[in-house]
Amino acid sequence: MYNLVIITPDQMRRDYLSCYGHESIQTNHIDALSEQGVTLDNCYCAAPLCAPSRISFATSTYFSEHNHRNYWSSISSEVPNLVSQLKDQGYRTGMYGKNHLFIYSELEKLWDGLDEICLGNYDGHEKYEHSFSSFTLEENHPYNITGRLTDEAIGFMGENKDRPFFTWINYQDPHPAFTCPPPYDTMFDPDQVELGKEFREYDKDTEPVRNEVWRKHSEMDLCSETQMRQAVAHYMGQIRYVDDSVGRVMDYLKESGLLANTVVLFFSDHGELLGNRGMTHKIPVFYDCLTRIPAILYHPDKYHGIRFGGLVEEVDLTPTLLDMLGVEAPPTMVGKSICPALDAGIYDKFRDSVLCEAGGGAPTCKEAIPGLKLLAPHVPTSFGPGAMLREGSLKLTIYYDDRCELYDLSSDPKELNNLYDDPEYTTVRQKMTLKLLKRLLGVKVRDIKSLEWNDPKYPQDVRFEPLEMKEVIRDIRMEVQ
């Protein structure tokens, strides 16, 4: 049996890793993993929010199927998921870092080794004053946990090296606030940071109104270019902190001989706005900086040095892992393993489209509330529901109660030219809208030949409830007509 190690930084942008094209950050350890494994070039998260994304990953179910929509969402351990599936197979399980997934009272049922800690947005730090705050994190500060979590994870693997283990490391970094300890705090010169035109050049009249509401609530008008460059420099420092920690984990696996029998997944739950369109953090929008995630798979015996260009969804990652481990996936999982494509040498095609969803539970806030200042995008700023479909280079976003978007990534990779109301794209928009509707309606569809609905392992009381989509469907049908 293979061991499994998953490393999940929180809010790490794909384009801030050198193996994905960043020119100066030098993420050497993650790059080495990429060179040895399978690098997914077009993997999209299920939702650009922490808990919904992680729930979709672990259960291989879509956002509108599990219907957990907000930061604080959690699921029962009885819901079929990656951790329970491996524990049932005799794996020793260890989790270090933030949960953002399971009901907290049930964590000890799932994990044999556990250090659960979630720092939110570093809200308790006195220097966290704005959404764009950046500062040096004191080395001995209790919030400096990345090194500690790495130590604990390595210790767990050492204690269980004689039996199959599953270790999941969930780093806080590079989540805001933009802060890191020495030497990472001075590793990058803010004066050398290029913000790009997308920091200030965006059209308020064609983008979703939630963007401007969040900019106002987060006081981004107070954020100078100098302050934003400093935030980016510290964000890069946070990523290098994670990169060095990845190096420590991989070095341990090599030196202990465990790497020869260990599958590794490195992926982020979603990205970070980091100044795009004058915003930081994340909100329920679907720009690539938030939804297109880094994902690298390592198998000790095959699939080395592969760039996989096909469209992949986050829900595909767990079925792929189970396939690599030789463990059967529960029939409730909707994702598809990429292993058959890898075995066939087909790297440029996988899915015809990808689906990403977010929001719900509160309408879109249409006007900024005078005097309301937020450090992070909480209610009422940004919870109006929306869904995104990417097909080829085209990317459509439909919001229930906000301006919709359509971008052609081949000519507009920064997503600054909204084509949704462009007459030349009317037919494209209608076809993609219909396909998005069909994908949303098909979320609950299963292959009935493979399902055993009366299987006692999957009782009715832990199944997910379908999303009430009546009003959304009505609006989309009107668009198609």
Secondary structure in CASP SS format (residue, H / E / C, confidence):
PFRMAT SS
TARGET T0000
AUTHOR 0000-0000-0000
METHOD secondary structure of the structure
MODEL  1
M C 1.00
Y C 1.00
N E 1.00
L E 1.00
V E 1.00
I E 1.00
I E 1.00
T E 1.00
P E 1.00
D C 1.00
Q C 1.00
M C 1.00
R C 1.00
R H 1.00
D H 1.00
Y H 1.00
L C 1.00
S H 1.00
C H 1.00
Y H 1.00
G C 1.00
H C 1.00
E C 1.00
S C 1.00
I C 1.00
Q C 1.00
T C 1.00
N H 1.00
H H 1.00
I H 1.00
D H 1.00
A H 1.00
L H 1.00
S H 1.00
E H 1.00
Q H 1.00
G C 1.00
V E 1.00
T E 1.00
L E 1.00
D E 1.00
N E 1.00
C E 1.00
Y E 1.00
C C 1.00
A C 1.00
A C 1.00
P C 1.00
L C 1.00
C H 1.00
A H 1.00
P H 1.00
S H 1.00
R H 1.00
I H 1.00
S H 1.00
F H 1.00
A H 1.00
T H 1.00
S C 1.00
T C 1.00
Y C 1.00
F H 1.00
S H 1.00
E H 1.00
H H 1.00
N C 1.00
H C 1.00
R C 1.00
N C 1.00
Y C 1.00
W C 1.00
S C 1.00
S C 1.00
I E 1.00
S C 1.00
S C 1.00
E C 1.00
V C 1.00
P C 1.00
N C 1.00
L H 1.00
V H 1.00
S H 1.00
Q H 1.00
L H 1.00
K H 1.00
D H 1.00
Q C 1.00
G C 1.00
Y C 1.00
R E 1.00
T E 1.00
G E 1.00
M E 1.00
Y E 1.00
G E 1.00
K C 1.00
N C 1.00
H C 1.00
L C 1.00
F E 1.00
I C 1.00
Y H 1.00
S H 1.00
E H 1.00
L H 1.00
E H 1.00
K H 1.00
L H 1.00
W C 1.00
D C 1.00
G E 1.00
L E 1.00
D E 1.00
E E 1.00
I C 1.00
C C 1.00
L C 1.00
G C 1.00
N C 1.00
Y C 1.00
D C 1.00
G C 1.00
H C 1.00
E C 1.00
K C 1.00
Y C 1.00
E C 1.00
H C 1.00
S C 1.00
F C 1.00
S C 1.00
S E 1.00
F E 1.00
T E 1.00
L C 1.00
E C 1.00
E C 1.00
N C 1.00
H C 1.00
P C 1.00
Y C 1.00
N C 1.00
I C 1.00
T H 1.00
G H 1.00
R H 1.00
L H 1.00
T H 1.00
D H 1.00
E H 1.00
A H 1.00
I H 1.00
G H 1.00
F H 1.00
M H 1.00
G H 1.00
E H 1.00
N C 1.00
K C 1.00
D C 1.00
R C 1.00
P C 1.00
F E 1.00
F E 1.00
T E 1.00
W E 1.00
I E 1.00
N E 1.00
Y E 1.00
Q C 1.00
D C 1.00
P C 1.00
H C 1.00
P C 1.00
A C 1.00
F E 1.00
T E 1.00
C E 1.00
P C 1.00
P C 1.00
P C 1.00
Y H 1.00
D H 1.00
T H 1.00
M C 1.00
F C 1.00
D C 1.00
P H 1.00
D H 1.00
Q H 1.00
V C 1.00
E C 1.00
L C 1.00
G C 1.00
K H 1.00
E H 1.00
F H 1.00
R C 1.00
E C 1.00
Y C 1.00
D C 1.00
K C 1.00
D C 1.00
T C 1.00
E C 1.00
P C 1.00
V H 1.00
R H 1.00
N H 1.00
E H 1.00
V H 1.00
W H 1.00
R H 1.00
K H 1.00
H H 1.00
S C 1.00
E C 1.00
M H 1.00
D H 1.00
L H 1.00
C C 1.00
S C 1.00
E H 1.00
T H 1.00
Q H 1.00
M H 1.00
R H 1.00
Q H 1.00
A H 1.00
V H 1.00
A H 1.00
H H 1.00
Y H 1.00
M H 1.00
G H 1.00
Q H 1.00
I H 1.00
R H 1.00
Y H 1.00
V H 1.00
D H 1.00
D H 1.00
S H 1.00
V H 1.00
G H 1.00
R H 1.00
V H 1.00
M H 1.00
D H 1.00
Y H 1.00
L H 1.00
K H 1.00
E H 1.00
S H 1.00
G C 1.00
L H 1.00
L H 1.00
A H 1.00
N H 1.00
T E 1.00
V E 1.00
V E 1.00
L E 1.00
F E 1.00
F E 1.00
S C 1.00
D C 1.00
H C 1.00
G C 1.00
E C 1.00
L C 1.00
L C 1.00
G C 1.00
N H 1.00
R H 1.00
G H 1.00
M C 1.00
T C 1.00
H C 1.00
K C 1.00
I C 1.00
P C 1.00
V C 1.00
F C 1.00
Y C 1.00
D H 1.00
C H 1.00
L H 1.00
T H 1.00
R E 1.00
I E 1.00
P E 1.00
A E 1.00
I E 1.00
L E 1.00
Y E 1.00
H C 1.00
P C 1.00
D C 1.00
K C 1.00
Y C 1.00
H C 1.00
G C 1.00
I E 1.00
R E 1.00
F E 1.00
G E 1.00
G E 1.00
L E 1.00
V E 1.00
E E 1.00
E H 1.00
V H 1.00
D H 1.00
L H 1.00
T H 1.00
P H 1.00
T H 1.00
L H 1.00
L H 1.00
D H 1.00
M H 1.00
L H 1.00
G C 1.00
V C 1.00
E C 1.00
A C 1.00
P C 1.00
P C 1.00
T C 1.00
M C 1.00
V C 1.00
G C 1.00
K C 1.00
S C 1.00
I C 1.00
C H 1.00
P H 1.00
A H 1.00
L H 1.00
D H 1.00
A H 1.00
G C 1.00
I C 1.00
Y C 1.00
D C 1.00
K C 1.00
F C 1.00
R E 1.00
D C 1.00
S C 1.00
V E 1.00
L E 1.00
C E 1.00
E E 1.00
A E 1.00
G C 1.00
G C 1.00
G C 1.00
A C 1.00
P C 1.00
T E 1.00
C C 1.00
K C 1.00
E C 1.00
A C 1.00
I C 1.00
P C 1.00
G C 1.00
L C 1.00
K C 1.00
L C 1.00
L C 1.00
A C 1.00
P C 1.00
H C 1.00
V C 1.00
P C 1.00
T C 1.00
S E 1.00
F C 1.00
G C 1.00
P C 1.00
G E 1.00
A E 1.00
M E 1.00
L E 1.00
R E 1.00
E E 1.00
G C 1.00
S C 1.00
L E 1.00
K E 1.00
L E 1.00
T E 1.00
I E 1.00
Y E 1.00
Y C 1.00
D C 1.00
D C 1.00
R C 1.00
C C 1.00
E E 1.00
L E 1.00
Y E 1.00
D E 1.00
L C 1.00
S C 1.00
S C 1.00
D C 1.00
P C 1.00
K C 1.00
E C 1.00
L C 1.00
N C 1.00
N C 1.00
L C 1.00
Y C 1.00
D C 1.00
D C 1.00
P H 1.00
E H 1.00
Y H 1.00
T H 1.00
T H 1.00
V H 1.00
R H 1.00
Q H 1.00
K H 1.00
M H 1.00
T H 1.00
L H 1.00
K H 1.00
L H 1.00
L H 1.00
K H 1.00
R H 1.00
L H 1.00
L H 1.00
G H 1.00
V H 1.00
K H 1.00
V C 1.00
R C 1.00
D C 1.00
I C 1.00
K C 1.00
S C 1.00
L C 1.00
E C 1.00
W C 1.00
N C 1.00
D C 1.00
P C 1.00
K C 1.00
Y C 1.00
P C 1.00
Q H 1.00
D H 1.00
V H 1.00
R C 1.00
F C 1.00
E C 1.00
P C 1.00
L C 1.00
E C 1.00
M C 1.00
K H 1.00
E H 1.00
V H 1.00
I H 1.00
R H 1.00
D H 1.00
I H 1.00
R H 1.00
M H 1.00
E H 1.00
V H 1.00
Q C 1.00
END
